[in-house]
Amino acid sequence: MMANFINGLELSRLFYLEAVKPLLDENFPHLRYGAALTGYGSEVLGFDTEMSTDHDWGARLMIFLDEVDFAAHQTALDDILSRRLPYEFRGYPTNFSPPNPDDKGTRRLEKIERGLINHRVGFFTIRGFFLDYLNFDPNRPLEAADWLTFPEQKLRTITAGAVYHDELGLRETLRKFEYYPRDVWLYLLASGWNRISQDEHLMGRAGSVGDEIGAGIIAARLVRDLMRLCFLMEKQYAPYPKWFGTAFLKLKCADDLSPALKNVLSAENWREREKFLVVAYEYVAEMHNRLEITEPLPATAANFFNRPFLVIHLHGKFADEISRRINEPSIKRLTESPLIGSIDQISDNTDILSDPRWRETLRKLYE
């Protein structure tokens, strides 16, 4: 029987302070390092629950070393921890199963009472971690094409988590990714509004010919795009789908906007969906006006030309006005072509968003 649940970030912090740090102090007293938990994992986002303990969760930690110490000491550090960590910490085994090849390398807590511990303290260099996680060298300047090919879900995970000890400048490196530069942000906002303009009149059109399934799918796409705009407006990275709604509920706008969005998704016909979409459109349009990045724009839905479908973005007004505020040349140039936006606005394919090897190919879209 395992202990009462403790969230993973707190477990990691205590594991570092009470189990790992004393061994490093004793055996490598002059070692300069960083200790953190960042990157993948529900616990990094602060969204883990007791259910999370069934895979890839536990007393785990990341130790960052400089290039010289990584080459010289990684094996010895791993050996010390394998031999001298406690078999259990705060009621949880510190030993993990080998990666399961039939389940994408999943590892699970596995209790042992003797022998070497298959622990989850990983050793990294800062550069090596970013090359592996984002396919990006953090010593390089960040360009627009980089920002637009970093999946938001990954940007959120490296700016969440926690740093427990830092002698190498890890916090400073992580801060580089804190949020999009202003003109990249404006480009993403314009692209988000552009997506809405492309779909908003289609929901009613599908519904008007009796295609309620098609209308419902389009409405759900619009809900997701409105939510993504809200993340952008509040300058919060959006996480991957499992936690997208959970993170949205933490936004300032969520209490006001969530009822309308829920009603869109639960409506039984397209006219009901449209009624609640209009509420959401107008609320998000007012959010835009409060940003004061353009002159105030109309925040009242109107018919799509002479058709009886209510829309908010007629003639691409929001996207055009935001695009005009962009000054940085490499991003301004992108507004001269159709506003495709970032990788998240182009695709929701899991492999493209999770595998950083795609970035080199994707960068060509913006160069």
VMD Tcl script that draws the C-alpha trace (Angstrom):
set ca {
  {0.00 0.00 0.00}
  {1.52 3.33 -1.06}
  {1.50 6.54 0.93}
  {-1.13 9.23 0.74}
  {-0.75 11.11 -2.51}
  {1.70 13.99 -2.63}
  {2.00 16.09 -5.79}
  {5.01 15.28 -7.91}
  {6.75 18.65 -7.76}
  {6.69 18.60 -3.98}
  {7.83 14.98 -3.94}
  {10.70 15.90 -6.26}
  {11.69 18.89 -4.09}
  {11.76 16.80 -0.92}
  {13.55 13.96 -2.70}
  {16.27 16.36 -3.77}
  {16.69 18.01 -0.37}
  {16.47 14.90 1.81}
  {17.85 12.08 -0.34}
  {19.87 13.30 -3.31}
  {21.55 16.49 -2.07}
  {23.15 14.83 1.01}
  {24.75 12.20 -1.26}
  {26.05 14.86 -3.65}
  {27.41 16.96 -0.77}
  {29.17 13.97 0.72}
  {30.62 12.42 -2.41}
  {31.03 15.41 -4.76}
  {31.38 18.41 -2.45}
  {32.87 20.70 -5.11}
  {30.49 19.79 -7.92}
  {28.64 22.69 -9.52}
  {25.20 21.65 -10.72}
  {21.55 22.50 -11.15}
  {18.66 20.45 -9.78}
  {15.19 20.72 -11.28}
  {12.11 19.00 -12.58}
  {11.05 20.32 -15.97}
  {10.02 18.95 -19.35}
  {7.44 16.22 -19.75}
  {5.02 15.01 -17.09}
  {1.68 16.00 -15.60}
  {3.42 16.77 -12.33}
  {5.61 19.38 -14.04}
  {2.41 21.23 -14.98}
  {1.00 20.78 -11.48}
  {-1.92 18.72 -12.80}
  {-0.97 15.27 -11.49}
  {-3.41 13.29 -9.37}
  {-3.29 9.90 -7.69}
  {-4.07 8.32 -11.07}
  {-0.79 9.75 -12.38}
  {1.20 7.42 -10.14}
  {0.51 4.44 -12.43}
  {3.22 5.39 -14.95}
  {6.30 7.61 -15.36}
  {5.66 9.30 -12.01}
  {7.50 9.18 -8.72}
  {10.55 10.45 -6.90}
  {12.36 11.71 -9.97}
  {14.77 14.57 -10.49}
  {16.98 16.17 -13.13}
  {20.60 17.05 -12.37}
  {22.25 19.49 -14.79}
  {26.05 19.52 -15.14}
  {28.46 21.46 -17.29}
  {29.94 19.66 -20.28}
  {33.19 18.73 -18.52}
  {31.58 17.41 -15.33}
  {28.94 15.56 -17.32}
  {31.61 13.62 -19.19}
  {33.72 13.08 -16.08}
  {31.16 12.29 -13.39}
  {27.86 11.10 -14.88}
  {28.66 7.39 -14.44}
  {29.95 7.80 -10.89}
  {26.97 9.93 -9.88}
  {24.55 7.36 -11.26}
  {26.40 4.58 -9.43}
  {26.36 6.38 -6.05}
  {22.62 6.99 -6.28}
  {21.90 3.44 -7.45}
  {23.71 2.05 -4.44}
  {22.84 4.53 -1.70}
  {19.42 6.05 -2.28}
  {16.75 4.74 0.08}
  {14.54 2.00 -1.37}
  {11.50 4.04 -0.42}
  {10.85 7.75 -0.09}
  {7.72 9.25 1.48}
  {5.98 5.92 1.03}
  {6.87 5.53 -2.68}
  {9.50 3.16 -4.14}
  {12.50 4.95 -5.60}
  {13.04 2.02 -7.96}
  {11.39 1.95 -11.38}
  {10.70 -0.85 -13.81}
  {12.68 -0.99 -17.06}
  {11.05 0.89 -19.95}
  {8.18 -1.14 -21.40}
  {8.84 -1.50 -25.16}
  {5.19 -2.39 -25.75}
  {3.96 0.82 -24.06}
  {6.14 3.58 -25.52}
  {8.87 3.08 -22.92}
  {6.57 3.58 -19.92}
  {8.18 2.98 -16.53}
  {6.35 2.20 -13.33}
  {7.14 2.28 -9.64}
  {8.51 -1.12 -8.62}
  {9.26 -1.98 -5.02}
  {12.53 -3.76 -4.22}
  {14.30 -4.44 -0.92}
  {17.82 -5.27 -2.06}
  {20.18 -4.67 -4.95}
  {20.82 -1.64 -7.11}
  {18.05 0.93 -7.49}
  {16.87 1.71 -10.99}
  {16.28 5.34 -10.03}
  {14.88 8.24 -12.04}
  {17.53 10.86 -11.34}
  {18.60 11.89 -14.81}
  {21.81 13.69 -15.73}
  {21.89 16.37 -18.40}
  {23.77 19.33 -19.73}
  {21.60 22.40 -20.32}
  {22.48 22.39 -24.00}
  {21.90 18.66 -24.34}
  {18.47 18.87 -22.72}
  {17.26 21.61 -25.06}
  {18.68 19.89 -28.12}
  {16.82 16.73 -27.16}
  {13.56 18.35 -26.03}
  {13.19 21.21 -28.53}
  {15.87 20.46 -31.15}
  {17.29 23.88 -30.31}
  {20.68 25.03 -29.05}
  {19.94 27.53 -26.23}
  {23.23 29.29 -26.91}
  {21.83 30.50 -30.25}
  {19.64 33.60 -30.62}
  {15.93 32.81 -30.81}
  {14.45 33.62 -34.23}
  {10.83 33.99 -35.30}
  {10.99 30.61 -37.08}
  {12.05 29.01 -33.80}
  {9.20 30.47 -31.78}
  {6.68 29.44 -34.42}
  {7.90 25.83 -34.51}
  {8.15 25.29 -30.76}
  {4.91 23.54 -29.73}
  {3.15 25.50 -26.99}
  {2.75 22.36 -24.94}
  {6.54 22.08 -24.73}
  {7.06 25.76 -24.01}
  {4.59 25.41 -21.15}
  {6.41 22.43 -19.66}
  {9.84 24.06 -19.68}
  {8.51 27.26 -18.13}
  {6.53 25.33 -15.52}
  {8.13 22.84 -13.16}
  {10.63 23.92 -10.55}
  {14.33 24.62 -10.11}
  {15.62 23.56 -6.69}
  {19.30 24.48 -7.04}
  {21.17 26.42 -9.69}
  {24.87 27.09 -10.09}
  {24.93 26.89 -13.89}
  {22.46 29.52 -15.07}
  {19.59 27.10 -15.63}
  {16.97 29.63 -14.50}
  {18.40 32.26 -16.84}
  {18.19 29.84 -19.78}
  {14.61 28.86 -18.93}
  {13.63 32.53 -18.70}
  {14.52 32.97 -22.38}
  {11.40 30.94 -23.17}
  {9.14 32.70 -20.66}
  {6.80 34.03 -23.34}
  {6.67 35.02 -26.99}
  {8.30 38.30 -28.08}
  {5.66 40.95 -28.73}
  {5.61 40.77 -32.53}
  {5.50 36.96 -32.52}
  {2.59 37.24 -30.07}
  {0.80 39.68 -32.37}
  {1.31 37.36 -35.33}
  {-0.18 34.46 -33.35}
  {-3.17 36.57 -32.29}
  {-3.79 37.63 -35.89}
  {-3.50 34.02 -37.03}
  {-5.90 32.87 -34.32}
  {-8.53 35.38 -35.42}
  {-7.91 34.35 -39.01}
  {-8.76 30.74 -38.15}
  {-12.04 31.86 -36.64}
  {-12.89 33.91 -39.72}
  {-12.41 30.83 -41.88}
  {-14.83 28.64 -39.91}
  {-17.41 30.81 -38.17}
  {-19.87 31.03 -41.07}
  {-19.57 27.31 -41.87}
  {-21.23 26.04 -38.71}
  {-24.60 27.56 -39.62}
  {-24.26 26.60 -43.26}
  {-23.75 22.94 -42.38}
  {-26.61 23.06 -39.90}
  {-28.96 24.76 -42.36}
  {-28.89 21.69 -44.62}
  {-29.55 19.32 -41.73}
  {-25.94 18.31 -41.07}
  {-25.93 18.62 -37.28}
  {-22.91 16.34 -36.92}
  {-20.87 18.51 -39.26}
  {-22.15 21.67 -37.58}
  {-21.20 20.26 -34.20}
  {-17.67 19.44 -35.34}
  {-17.18 22.96 -36.71}
  {-18.59 24.47 -33.52}
  {-16.16 22.42 -31.44}
  {-13.28 23.65 -33.61}
  {-14.44 27.22 -33.01}
  {-14.61 26.63 -29.26}
  {-11.04 25.36 -29.27}
  {-9.86 28.32 -31.35}
  {-11.59 30.79 -29.04}
  {-9.97 29.11 -26.04}
  {-6.56 29.30 -27.74}
  {-7.11 33.01 -28.34}
  {-7.82 33.40 -24.63}
  {-4.55 31.69 -23.71}
  {-2.76 34.08 -26.06}
  {-4.54 37.15 -24.75}
  {-3.66 36.23 -21.17}
  {-0.12 35.35 -22.25}
  {-0.24 31.76 -21.05}
  {1.09 28.83 -23.06}
  {-1.59 26.22 -23.76}
  {-0.80 22.64 -22.68}
  {-1.49 19.48 -24.64}
  {-5.07 18.19 -25.01}
  {-5.31 16.19 -21.77}
  {-4.84 19.34 -19.70}
  {-6.08 21.96 -22.17}
  {-9.48 22.43 -20.51}
  {-8.04 22.17 -17.01}
  {-5.53 24.94 -17.75}
  {-8.20 27.04 -19.45}
  {-10.27 27.01 -16.25}
  {-7.37 28.76 -14.51}
  {-7.47 31.73 -16.91}
  {-9.02 34.97 -15.68}
  {-11.70 34.83 -18.38}
  {-12.80 31.27 -17.63}
  {-15.53 31.98 -15.08}
  {-17.31 34.32 -17.48}
  {-16.69 32.44 -20.70}
  {-16.91 28.75 -19.74}
  {-20.75 28.59 -19.45}
  {-21.20 29.77 -23.04}
  {-18.56 27.36 -24.34}
  {-20.14 24.43 -22.51}
  {-23.52 25.34 -23.96}
  {-22.06 25.42 -27.47}
  {-20.74 21.89 -27.02}
  {-23.95 20.52 -25.50}
  {-26.45 22.26 -27.82}
  {-28.73 19.97 -29.80}
  {-29.04 22.06 -32.96}
  {-27.08 24.64 -34.88}
  {-29.26 27.61 -33.92}
  {-28.67 26.89 -30.22}
  {-24.95 26.55 -30.90}
  {-24.92 29.84 -32.77}
  {-26.67 31.65 -29.91}
  {-23.99 30.62 -27.46}
  {-21.15 31.09 -29.93}
  {-22.28 34.69 -30.34}
  {-21.98 35.19 -26.58}
  {-18.45 33.76 -26.73}
  {-17.48 35.74 -29.85}
  {-18.56 39.03 -28.31}
  {-16.84 38.32 -24.99}
  {-13.55 37.46 -26.70}
  {-13.83 40.50 -28.97}
  {-14.17 42.67 -25.87}
  {-11.11 40.94 -24.42}
  {-9.24 41.97 -27.56}
  {-10.32 45.59 -27.15}
  {-9.14 45.62 -23.54}
  {-5.65 44.68 -24.75}
  {-5.49 48.07 -26.53}
  {-3.21 46.73 -29.24}
  {-5.49 48.16 -31.96}
  {-8.17 50.80 -32.06}
  {-11.41 49.41 -30.58}
  {-13.05 47.01 -33.03}
  {-16.76 46.12 -33.30}
  {-17.59 43.55 -30.63}
  {-21.10 42.73 -31.83}
  {-21.85 39.76 -34.07}
  {-23.51 40.45 -37.44}
  {-24.83 38.49 -40.38}
  {-22.33 36.95 -42.77}
  {-23.00 39.20 -45.77}
  {-26.59 38.46 -46.83}
  {-26.68 35.03 -45.20}
  {-28.44 34.46 -41.85}
  {-25.35 33.26 -39.99}
  {-23.93 35.41 -37.19}
  {-20.17 36.02 -37.19}
  {-17.74 38.33 -35.39}
  {-14.80 38.60 -37.78}
  {-16.37 39.79 -41.04}
  {-13.75 40.70 -43.69}
  {-10.87 39.58 -41.43}
  {-10.95 42.82 -39.45}
  {-9.24 41.61 -36.26}
  {-6.47 39.76 -38.10}
  {-5.78 42.69 -40.44}
  {-5.68 45.32 -37.71}
  {-3.39 43.25 -35.49}
  {-1.07 42.46 -38.42}
  {-0.65 46.17 -39.09}
  {0.89 46.59 -35.61}
  {3.76 44.19 -36.34}
  {7.12 45.90 -36.89}
  {9.84 43.23 -36.78}
  {10.80 42.62 -40.44}
  {11.00 38.82 -40.39}
  {7.53 38.62 -38.86}
  {6.06 41.48 -40.89}
  {7.08 39.55 -43.99}
  {4.96 36.60 -42.84}
  {1.84 38.76 -42.81}
  {2.24 39.33 -46.55}
  {1.27 35.67 -47.06}
  {-1.78 33.84 -45.69}
  {-1.65 33.81 -41.89}
  {-0.79 30.18 -41.19}
  {0.32 30.90 -37.63}
  {2.44 28.59 -35.49}
  {2.75 24.82 -35.60}
  {-0.11 24.59 -33.07}
  {-2.34 26.59 -35.40}
  {-1.38 24.45 -38.38}
  {-1.65 20.97 -36.91}
  {-2.78 19.05 -33.87}
  {-0.94 15.89 -34.96}
  {0.58 14.36 -31.84}
  {3.75 13.13 -33.51}
  {4.53 16.49 -35.11}
  {3.98 18.31 -31.83}
  {5.91 15.85 -29.68}
  {8.83 14.87 -31.91}
  {11.29 17.80 -32.15}
  {12.96 16.32 -35.24}
  {10.17 17.85 -37.33}
  {11.31 21.35 -36.43}
  {13.98 21.65 -39.11}
  {11.42 20.81 -41.79}
  {8.78 23.08 -40.28}
  {11.15 26.06 -40.04}
  {11.19 26.20 -43.85}
  {7.59 27.40 -43.74}
  {8.82 30.67 -42.23}
  {12.14 31.25 -43.95}
}
mol new
graphics top color blue
foreach p $ca { graphics top sphere $p radius 0.5 }
foreach p [lrange $ca 0 end-1] q [lrange $ca 1 end] { graphics top cylinder $p $q radius 0.2 }
display resetview
